[in-house]
Amino acid sequence: MNYLVLLRHGQSQWNLENRFTGFTDVDLSDKGREEAEEAGKQIKAAGIHFDHVFTSTLKRAFHTAEIALQNSGQDRLIAAMVRHDDLRERDYGDLVGQNKDEARAQFGEEQVHIWRRSYDIQPPGGESLQDVVEKRVRPYYEAHIRPLVEDEGKTVLVAAHGNSLRAMLIILGENTPEDINTAEIPTGVPLVFEFENGEKQRKYFLRD
């Protein structure tokens, strides 16, 4: 048995302020650091030991990975952690930095909902979720992560963002473009996929 663990970064300062963040390199809030610590403790309690760690180049993601590794007793993996732009959050374009409630007041609640939750519609100047899946996350997963998990039986942690991890759910066959808008990945709660002989067996969240 080996594992693929997806970990959405802990609450960021802009999550706290209800802002569209995208590529902006915002750090964790105090609550986000606590969530990352708890994630590490849950991983330790589950007895999951990683062979490889991948994260995005944004500090809210790699700081979450670092804190989780420290709290799971796997500090040795921090130096070898792989950071890559392809695992970054979706680019929200012209909406970046804007408060989501203010955006709803400016553009209308329905339009903002379409920009946030549709699969193939881009916000002004930004990426659709389809762009994130097909242009970034799928090619990276197929080249660098899938061979480790499915072919070599390695246990891998991917610490990333809400939309890059939703992209992973599509790639792993857990969701489709039609129902991905219903998928919620809480901040700082590890999502575990069990694999056996290269085949995905089951998934579950690690939490109390």
GIMOZI-V585857 format. One record per residue. N is the residue number from 0. RES is the residue in one small letter. PSI is psi as a letter, one per 20 degrees, with the letter a starting at -180 (999 if undefined). Layout:
n=N res=RES psi=PSI
n=N res=RES psi=PSI
//
This chain:
n=0 res=m psi=p
n=1 res=n psi=r
n=2 res=y psi=q
n=3 res=l psi=p
n=4 res=v psi=p
n=5 res=l psi=p
n=6 res=l psi=o
n=7 res=r psi=p
n=8 res=h psi=q
n=9 res=g psi=r
n=10 res=q psi=p
n=11 res=s psi=r
n=12 res=q psi=h
n=13 res=w psi=h
n=14 res=n psi=g
n=15 res=l psi=h
n=16 res=e psi=j
n=17 res=n psi=l
n=18 res=r psi=q
n=19 res=f psi=p
n=20 res=t psi=g
n=21 res=g psi=c
n=22 res=f psi=i
n=23 res=t psi=p
n=24 res=d psi=m
n=25 res=v psi=p
n=26 res=d psi=r
n=27 res=l psi=q
n=28 res=s psi=r
n=29 res=d psi=g
n=30 res=k psi=h
n=31 res=g psi=h
n=32 res=r psi=h
n=33 res=e psi=h
n=34 res=e psi=g
n=35 res=a psi=h
n=36 res=e psi=g
n=37 res=e psi=h
n=38 res=a psi=g
n=39 res=g psi=g
n=40 res=k psi=h
n=41 res=q psi=h
n=42 res=i psi=g
n=43 res=k psi=g
n=44 res=a psi=h
n=45 res=a psi=i
n=46 res=g psi=k
n=47 res=i psi=p
n=48 res=h psi=p
n=49 res=f psi=q
n=50 res=d psi=h
n=51 res=h psi=q
n=52 res=v psi=p
n=53 res=f psi=q
n=54 res=t psi=r
n=55 res=s psi=r
n=56 res=t psi=j
n=57 res=l psi=p
n=58 res=k psi=h
n=59 res=r psi=h
n=60 res=a psi=g
n=61 res=f psi=h
n=62 res=h psi=h
n=63 res=t psi=g
n=64 res=a psi=g
n=65 res=e psi=g
n=66 res=i psi=g
n=67 res=a psi=g
n=68 res=l psi=g
n=69 res=q psi=g
n=70 res=n psi=i
n=71 res=s psi=j
n=72 res=g psi=k
n=73 res=q psi=k
n=74 res=d psi=h
n=75 res=r psi=h
n=76 res=l psi=i
n=77 res=i psi=g
n=78 res=a psi=h
n=79 res=a psi=j
n=80 res=m psi=p
n=81 res=v psi=p
n=82 res=r psi=p
n=83 res=h psi=q
n=84 res=d psi=h
n=85 res=d psi=i
n=86 res=l psi=j
n=87 res=r psi=r
n=88 res=e psi=r
n=89 res=r psi=q
n=90 res=d psi=o
n=91 res=y psi=j
n=92 res=g psi=c
n=93 res=d psi=i
n=94 res=l psi=i
n=95 res=v psi=p
n=96 res=g psi=i
n=97 res=q psi=q
n=98 res=n psi=p
n=99 res=k psi=h
n=100 res=d psi=h
n=101 res=e psi=h
n=102 res=a psi=h
n=103 res=r psi=h
n=104 res=a psi=h
n=105 res=q psi=g
n=106 res=f psi=i
n=107 res=g psi=q
n=108 res=e psi=h
n=109 res=e psi=g
n=110 res=q psi=g
n=111 res=v psi=h
n=112 res=h psi=g
n=113 res=i psi=g
n=114 res=w psi=h
n=115 res=r psi=h
n=116 res=r psi=i
n=117 res=s psi=q
n=118 res=y psi=h
n=119 res=d psi=j
n=120 res=i psi=p
n=121 res=q psi=p
n=122 res=p psi=r
n=123 res=p psi=p
n=124 res=g psi=j
n=125 res=g psi=a
n=126 res=e psi=q
n=127 res=s psi=r
n=128 res=l psi=h
n=129 res=q psi=h
n=130 res=d psi=g
n=131 res=v psi=g
n=132 res=v psi=g
n=133 res=e psi=h
n=134 res=k psi=h
n=135 res=r psi=f
n=136 res=v psi=g
n=137 res=r psi=g
n=138 res=p psi=h
n=139 res=y psi=g
n=140 res=y psi=g
n=141 res=e psi=h
n=142 res=a psi=h
n=143 res=h psi=h
n=144 res=i psi=g
n=145 res=r psi=g
n=146 res=p psi=h
n=147 res=l psi=g
n=148 res=v psi=g
n=149 res=e psi=h
n=150 res=d psi=h
n=151 res=e psi=i
n=152 res=g psi=k
n=153 res=k psi=q
n=154 res=t psi=p
n=155 res=v psi=p
n=156 res=l psi=p
n=157 res=v psi=o
n=158 res=a psi=o
n=159 res=a psi=c
n=160 res=h psi=r
n=161 res=g psi=g
n=162 res=n psi=h
n=163 res=s psi=h
n=164 res=l psi=h
n=165 res=r psi=h
n=166 res=a psi=g
n=167 res=m psi=h
n=168 res=l psi=h
n=169 res=i psi=g
n=170 res=i psi=h
n=171 res=l psi=i
n=172 res=g psi=j
n=173 res=e psi=h
n=174 res=n psi=r
n=175 res=t psi=r
n=176 res=p psi=h
n=177 res=e psi=h
n=178 res=d psi=j
n=179 res=i psi=h
n=180 res=n psi=i
n=181 res=t psi=i
n=182 res=a psi=p
n=183 res=e psi=p
n=184 res=i psi=o
n=185 res=p psi=q
n=186 res=t psi=p
n=187 res=g psi=j
n=188 res=v psi=o
n=189 res=p psi=p
n=190 res=l psi=o
n=191 res=v psi=p
n=192 res=f psi=p
n=193 res=e psi=p
n=194 res=f psi=q
n=195 res=e psi=p
n=196 res=n psi=l
n=197 res=g psi=j
n=198 res=e psi=p
n=199 res=k psi=p
n=200 res=q psi=g
n=201 res=r psi=r
n=202 res=k psi=q
n=203 res=y psi=q
n=204 res=f psi=q
n=205 res=l psi=o
n=206 res=r psi=r
n=207 res=d psi=999
//
